[in-house]
């Protein structure tokens, strides 16, 4: 595996790959890798000649109330994991490389970026869209890979790709979970033992919502109420939102008549977690 930090070098490499008609799978991340990220690598290697993985803790997607400095950065460990997975190239730029002095151009996917996660984390998706677009321009992948856990992010990225006529296929890979059901997340390391135990109820509440729909309960207000009542039993969980939406465009629904996604965000102690389930 080659580690690249320079914009010029990564562009030269990808240009040569395209000249040779090689397909490129690309996985953009902020590091602190877990089995969910490695699943993206596995999927990329199945479909592409070359896999490029990026690690960049993007300051533009952190809101003013979030502590960028506390985000985990175990680079040596991450690099070893990627070497073991036989990733071809790791792109690891620094902040000054991606956002040089005088940088002032940002991408905003307007409506989708201002609801749910965007409402709770102002500016978050502008930061995400901007860095992903920059990376897409640099690497020009055939396929890009994202995890379903960040469901709204995948919808935002797909909208950006459509709107800007990018020839990139966006692949969303199902959420990878621990054996007890907790969605793998780089933020799970911040949970203490009791918080982690209570965090399991986020997924359980989503399963409850799914069961209600399958049992014939189509009223969204009632489903959301039952999920809230279930979570209220957990003193360490502070619910941010529950939304039931069309998975294609995140438009809220009042009655379940077709496939939906149930989205949830909550604080468990001081750690904010998100999860979702398709029904």
Secondary structure by P-SEA (a helix, b strand, c coil): ccccccaaaaaaaaaaaaaabbbbbbbbccccccaaaaaaaaaaaacccbbbbbbbbccccccccccccccccaaaaaaaaaaaacccbbbbbcccccccccccbbbbccccccccccccccaaaaaaaaaaaaaaaaccccbbbbbccaaaaaaaaaaaaaaacccbbbbbbcccccccccccccccccccaaaaaaacaaaaaaaaaaaaaaaccccaaaaaaaaaaaacccccccccccccccccccccccccccbbbbbbbbbcccbbbbccccc
